[in-house]
């Protein structure tokens, strides 16, 4: 509570004027009012209270005041330090805060703290509040960065600054093994960060920081270990761009400018090789900075193709990366073209791959033809991948020449290879000769493809028996009832169309039931199927019977 209260006093801006208020002594006798005073004064002491040792004066006309002059602006740590050194003042403030006797006046007077006098002698004057004292030592000194010529340090401000404030810092260094401390900053450093420059590489230095104010120099804060002036080694790493991880292709005459970034501390040593040997500096220029290396070729040639390897090295650490550079150009024409065959309106061509592919694979060929009469060239095939082709739809009676171009990713070859021979399409008679076919034997013995099923019918209602048969030559169909040939009996109607055979029994009677059979017969054999026919009496109602 004391800290919060003191902080509240600070926020309101204290201009302290501590005075003793008038109150009746708690030990007054016989209702006689007396005034208890502490803090000094010129009045004569007449008597003492019964419960305390302070002098009292009867019938005091006005309260006695004791003024304590403090700085108008005190931050909480300073005010707390003052209260700790004057325990009586601290107790007085705490008691008044608990009894809620602290009164806040207008902003014009800022704040007056009215306190009742206690039973003790006046506090001694706080002369020590006006003494100028240095701050405590700065805190948390450590190295932020360093290289081969400078060291960067940072720290925190002192925990206790005091009434004199903080003017700045002095940074001092000395070599290891000596105590010859020298300041490196001419003016006081205001911030908590400083770069010590112009150091000698390889020196081991002790570094300390001192806070300075009107009270003098504070105790120093020193690095626990001497610092070696040397750049912090960082393993080198080549950051090869994604597009260079694959084969890099360029045409002859193009400008090559490839940038490969890398990291490492101190600055890595960069070297390049081509196919395992040193790079020709007359053809290839290498320019390296602290962050990247550039491979530059003003006008590329096919001889510049190869595997380039970049090496970065820091002390005993190194890293490598390689890139493949391919310089391409237009291919040469095919080595040879010949006419392999001529028939009808067609010509068969064959050719061989070019001897110079332009330092890249051949992607296709272009074939052209020309009539001897006109001499005009026409393209008949493009982007053709094979080494042979058949040229069709030629005109009868004409004579043709042929030529072939090579093609790669740069384009079509400037020249073509022409066939030495000519192809003449002759005028020949056309005679049609129909092909001869061997007649197939379709003869087959009779075979029923659909069997007959047993049937039931009613007297007086016609019914049909059906089946299907195949065979070659066409079989003869014979219907039978109970193994007896039906023949031309008008009661039965026999039909056989396209292998579908039917037997219709017209208005069957009680004696038309039995086993019916169908026999198919030709020169290759015969076969028979059968079914059972049941003829039933019609159902008569009871009324009809009567």
FENFEN-V937982 format. One record per residue. N is the residue number from 0. PSI is psi as a letter, one per 30 degrees, with the letter a starting at -180 (* if undefined). NEAR is the number of other C-alpha atoms within 10 Angstrom. Layout:
# FENFEN-V937982
n psi near
N PSI NEAR
N PSI NEAR
This chain:
# FENFEN-V937982
n psi near
0 e 9
1 e 13
2 e 12
3 e 10
4 e 14
5 e 20
6 e 18
7 e 13
8 e 19
9 e 17
10 e 13
11 f 13
12 j 17
13 k 21
14 i 20
15 k 19
16 j 16
17 k 16
18 l 20
19 k 20
20 l 16
21 k 18
22 l 14
23 k 12
24 k 22
25 f 13
26 h 14
27 l 15
28 k 11
29 g 6
30 g 8
31 k 10
32 k 18
33 l 23
34 k 21
35 k 28
36 k 28
37 l 21
38 g 17
39 l 12
40 l 10
41 g 5
42 l 11
43 k 9
44 k 11
45 e 9
46 a 13
47 l 16
48 l 18
49 e 12
50 f 11
51 l 14
52 g 13
53 k 19
54 l 18
55 l 21
56 k 18
57 k 13
58 h 10
59 k 14
60 f 8
61 l 9
62 l 14
63 k 18
64 k 17
65 j 17
66 k 12
67 j 13
68 j 14
69 l 16
70 k 13
71 f 11
72 j 16
73 k 19
74 l 16
75 e 18
76 e 16
77 e 16
78 e 21
79 e 17
80 e 13
81 e 17
82 e 15
83 e 12
84 f 13
85 i 15
86 e 11
87 e 14
88 e 14
89 e 16
90 e 13
91 e 14
92 e 19
93 e 15
94 e 14
95 e 16
96 e 15
97 e 10
98 g 8
99 h 9
100 g 14
101 k 16
102 k 12
103 k 14
104 a 11
105 l 8
106 f 9
107 e 6
108 f 12
109 d 14
110 k 19
111 k 17
112 j 18
113 k 17
114 k 18
115 k 17
116 k 19
117 a 16
118 g 15
119 l 13
120 l 14
121 k 15
122 k 15
123 l 8
124 k 12
125 i 13
126 f 8
127 f 9
128 f 18
129 g 11
130 k 9
131 k 15
132 l 18
133 l 21
134 l 26
135 l 20
136 k 22
137 l 24
138 l 16
139 h 14
140 k 20
141 l 17
142 k 16
143 e 13
144 l 13
145 l 19
146 a 18
147 f 18
148 f 16
149 l 18
150 k 22
151 k 15
152 l 21
153 l 17
154 l 18
155 l 14
156 l 19
157 l 19
158 e 12
159 k 15
160 e 21
161 a 22
162 f 23
163 f 17
164 a 16
165 k 18
166 e 13
167 a 16
168 l 24
169 k 20
170 k 23
171 k 19
172 l 19
173 l 17
174 l 16
175 k 16
176 f 10
177 l 9
178 g 10
179 i 10
180 k 14
181 k 13
182 k 14
183 f 14
184 k 14
185 e 8
186 l 10
187 k 13
188 k 16
189 e 13
190 l 12
191 h 15
192 k 16
193 k 18
194 j 17
195 j 18
196 l 14
197 h 10
198 l 15
199 k 13
200 k 14
201 f 13
202 k 16
203 j 17
204 k 18
205 k 21
206 k 28
207 l 21
208 k 25
209 k 21
210 k 27
211 k 24
212 a 20
213 f 14
214 f 16
215 a 15
216 k 17
217 l 20
218 k 17
219 l 17
220 k 21
221 k 20
222 k 16
223 f 11
224 k 11
225 l 17
226 k 18
227 k 19
228 j 19
229 k 19
230 k 18
231 k 14
232 k 15
233 k 15
234 k 18
235 k 23
236 k 20
237 k 21
238 i 13
239 k 17
240 l 12
241 e 7
242 f 9
243 f 16
244 f 12
245 l 11
246 k 12
247 j 14
248 k 14
249 l 19
250 l 20
251 k 18
252 f 15
253 l 13
254 k 14
255 k 18
256 j 12
257 k 15
258 k 16
259 j 17
260 l 17
261 l 20
262 l 17
263 k 21
264 k 16
265 a 19
266 k 18
267 l 26
268 k 15
269 k 21
270 l 16
271 k 20
272 l 15
273 j 19
274 h 13
275 f 11
276 l 10
277 k 12
278 k 17
279 j 12
280 f 9
281 f 7
282 e 14
283 k 15
284 k 14
285 k 16
286 k 11
287 k 16
288 a 12
289 f 15
290 f 13
291 l 15
292 k 21
293 k 16
294 k 17
295 k 17
296 k 20
297 e 13
298 j 14
299 k 21
300 l 19
301 f 17
302 f 10
303 f 18
304 k 19
305 a 15
306 j 15
307 k 20
308 k 19
309 k 19
310 k 18
311 k 23
312 k 20
313 j 19
314 c 13
315 g 6
316 k 14
317 l 17
318 k 16
319 l 17
320 k 16
321 l 18
322 k 18
323 k 17
324 k 20
325 j 21
326 k 22
327 l 23
328 a 21
329 k 22
330 l 26
331 l 22
332 l 25
333 l 25
334 e 16
335 l 17
336 k 22
337 l 19
338 j 20
339 e 15
340 l 12
341 k 17
342 k 12
343 b 15
344 g 17
345 l 18
346 k 21
347 k 16
348 k 21
349 k 17
350 l 21
351 l 14
352 l 17
353 l 19
354 f 11
355 j 17
356 g 21
357 g 23
358 g 16
359 l 17
360 l 13
361 k 21
362 f 16
363 a 18
364 l 22
365 k 19
366 k 23
367 l 19
368 l 20
369 k 16
370 k 19
371 f 15
372 e 9
373 e 7
374 g 11
375 k 10
376 k 15
377 k 12
378 k 13
379 f 12
380 k 14
381 k 14
382 h 15
383 k 15
384 f 14
385 l 12
386 g 14
387 l 16
388 l 17
389 k 13
390 k 18
391 l 13
392 h 9
393 l 18
394 k 16
395 k 14
396 f 12
397 l 15
398 k 16
399 k 20
400 l 19
401 k 27
402 l 24
403 k 27
404 l 23
405 l 30
406 k 28
407 a 22
408 f 16
409 f 16
410 a 15
411 k 21
412 k 22
413 e 12
414 l 14
415 l 21
416 k 20
417 k 21
418 k 19
419 e 12
420 l 13
421 k 15
422 k 22
423 k 22
424 j 19
425 l 15
426 j 12
427 k 9
428 l 6
429 j 6
430 k 6
431 k 6
432 j 6
433 k 6
434 k 5
435 k 6
436 k 6
437 k 5
438 k 6
439 k 6
440 j 7
441 g 8
442 k 12
443 k 16
444 l 18
445 k 24
446 k 18
447 k 19
448 f 11
449 k 14
450 l 14
451 k 18
452 l 13
453 k 12
454 l 14
455 k 11
456 l 19
457 k 17
458 k 17
459 f 16
460 k 13
461 l 14
462 l 16
463 k 14
464 k 20
465 k 16
466 l 19
467 k 17
468 l 21
469 l 18
470 l 21
471 k 15
472 l 15
473 k 18
474 l 23
475 k 14
476 k 19
477 k 15
478 k 22
479 l 15
480 j 18
481 h 13
482 g 13
483 k 11
484 k 14
485 e 18
486 b 12
487 h 9
488 k 9
489 f 10
490 f 12
491 k 17
492 j 15
493 k 19
494 k 12
495 j 15
496 k 8
497 h 9
498 f 17
499 j 15
500 k 18
501 k 19
502 j 18
503 k 16
504 j 19
505 k 16
506 i 15
507 l 20
508 a 17
509 f 12
510 g 9
511 f 16
512 l 19
513 a 14
514 j 16
515 k 22
516 l 21
517 k 25
518 k 18
519 k 22
520 k 19
521 a 17
522 f 14
523 f 13
524 a 13
525 l 16
526 l 16
527 k 16
528 l 16
529 l 20
530 l 16
531 k 17
532 k 19
533 k 16
534 k 19
535 l 15
536 k 11
537 l 11
538 k 7
539 k 8
540 l 8
541 e 7
542 e 6
543 e 6
544 e 6
545 * 5
